[in-house]
Amino acid sequence: MGCCETQRNNTCCSTSCGCEEQNYEEEKKKIIIDFLFLDLSICTRCQGTESSLEEAIKDVAKVLELAGIEVVVNKIHIDSKEKAIQYRFESSPTIRINGNDIQLEMKESLCESCGDLCGDEVDCRVWVYKGKEYNVPPKAMIIDAILREVYSDKKAQLNNRVGKEAYQLPENLRRFFESIEKNKNCE
């Protein structure tokens, strides 16, 4: 049987024909990173989170490449109540890796940027990493979350998926979108 025939049978020969490289590509795993945010034009927390996420992915890219991991980043602007409900959005900004929020404990504090944006008081996410609170997630926190997803036991994580419980739009986000809509109607 020739090399190409062997490859079609999902086995690879030990020659240097290059088919093992093709199998390597076929076996590549994907990490899906969703970055959900309210605003990137004014909100300093969203802007800082976007920068930290981009830097973290850049720093860990070589390791992921060598491990055969493809990273897909989805930047999702949550600009309506309907979108918040669709994505089961809890707080801004949010980073999810393969459907799992990287921050298990939800903490928020007053976000003046988003308050300026909507004309009302709004709380945005506070990131807790190694016992300290940050308005922007530290790059190391994001890298830890990515590597945890790459090297963890997938069966143990199935119970942590988004959508386990019934979703209800948080009061904080409801007020934010109502204030945005009210401001649009006043213009």
Solvent accessible surface area in square Angstrom, and as a share of the most:
residue,aa,sasa,rsa
1,M,170,0.76
2,G,37,0.36
3,C,33,0.20
4,C,87,0.52
5,E,86,0.39
6,T,24,0.14
7,Q,36,0.16
8,R,178,0.65
9,N,89,0.45
10,N,132,0.68
11,T,77,0.45
12,C,48,0.29
13,C,30,0.18
14,S,120,0.77
15,T,80,0.47
16,S,112,0.72
17,C,68,0.41
18,G,23,0.22
19,C,4,0.03
20,E,76,0.34
21,E,119,0.53
22,Q,99,0.44
23,N,25,0.13
24,Y,93,0.35
25,E,101,0.45
26,E,124,0.56
27,E,131,0.59
28,K,66,0.28
29,K,123,0.52
30,K,115,0.49
31,I,4,0.02
32,I,56,0.28
33,I,0,0.00
34,D,27,0.14
35,F,0,0.00
36,L,0,0.00
37,F,14,0.06
38,L,5,0.03
39,D,14,0.07
40,L,51,0.25
41,S,87,0.56
42,I,79,0.40
43,C,0,0.00
44,T,86,0.50
45,R,16,0.06
46,C,0,0.00
47,Q,65,0.29
48,G,19,0.18
49,T,0,0.00
50,E,37,0.17
51,S,55,0.36
52,S,14,0.09
53,L,1,0.01
54,E,87,0.39
55,E,87,0.39
56,A,0,0.00
57,I,31,0.15
58,K,161,0.68
59,D,79,0.41
60,V,6,0.03
61,A,46,0.36
62,K,123,0.52
63,V,69,0.40
64,L,2,0.01
65,E,94,0.42
66,L,130,0.64
67,A,43,0.33
68,G,7,0.06
69,I,9,0.05
70,E,68,0.31
71,V,42,0.24
72,V,46,0.26
73,V,55,0.32
74,N,56,0.29
75,K,94,0.40
76,I,20,0.10
77,H,77,0.35
78,I,0,0.00
79,D,78,0.40
80,S,33,0.22
81,K,68,0.29
82,E,126,0.57
83,K,63,0.27
84,A,0,0.00
85,I,92,0.47
86,Q,126,0.56
87,Y,66,0.25
88,R,65,0.24
89,F,0,0.00
90,E,76,0.34
91,S,1,0.01
92,S,1,0.01
93,P,0,0.00
94,T,1,0.01
95,I,0,0.00
96,R,17,0.06
97,I,3,0.02
98,N,34,0.18
99,G,23,0.22
100,N,12,0.06
101,D,32,0.17
102,I,18,0.09
103,Q,16,0.07
104,L,142,0.71
105,E,102,0.46
106,M,81,0.36
107,K,76,0.32
108,E,65,0.29
109,S,43,0.28
110,L,90,0.45
111,C,3,0.02
112,E,131,0.59
113,S,16,0.10
114,C,0,0.00
115,G,13,0.12
116,D,115,0.59
117,L,48,0.24
118,C,1,0.00
119,G,64,0.61
120,D,56,0.29
121,E,117,0.53
122,V,1,0.00
123,D,52,0.27
124,C,0,0.00
125,R,0,0.00
126,V,9,0.05
127,W,0,0.00
128,V,39,0.22
129,Y,34,0.13
130,K,167,0.71
131,G,74,0.71
132,K,131,0.56
133,E,100,0.45
134,Y,72,0.27
135,N,80,0.41
136,V,48,0.28
137,P,1,0.00
138,P,30,0.19
139,K,73,0.31
140,A,51,0.40
141,M,11,0.05
142,I,0,0.00
143,I,35,0.18
144,D,53,0.28
145,A,6,0.05
146,I,0,0.00
147,L,53,0.26
148,R,133,0.48
149,E,6,0.03
150,V,16,0.09
151,Y,144,0.55
152,S,35,0.22
153,D,89,0.46
154,K,86,0.37
155,K,163,0.69
156,A,74,0.58
157,Q,33,0.15
158,L,108,0.54
159,N,113,0.58
160,N,70,0.36
161,R,75,0.27
162,V,59,0.34
163,G,42,0.41
164,K,147,0.62
165,E,134,0.60
166,A,105,0.82
167,Y,41,0.15
168,Q,155,0.69
169,L,30,0.15
170,P,31,0.20
171,E,90,0.41
172,N,18,0.09
173,L,2,0.01
174,R,81,0.29
175,R,79,0.29
176,F,6,0.03
177,F,12,0.05
178,E,71,0.32
179,S,10,0.07
180,I,35,0.18
181,E,91,0.41
182,K,130,0.55
183,N,54,0.27
184,K,119,0.51
185,N,115,0.59
186,C,106,0.63
187,E,179,0.80
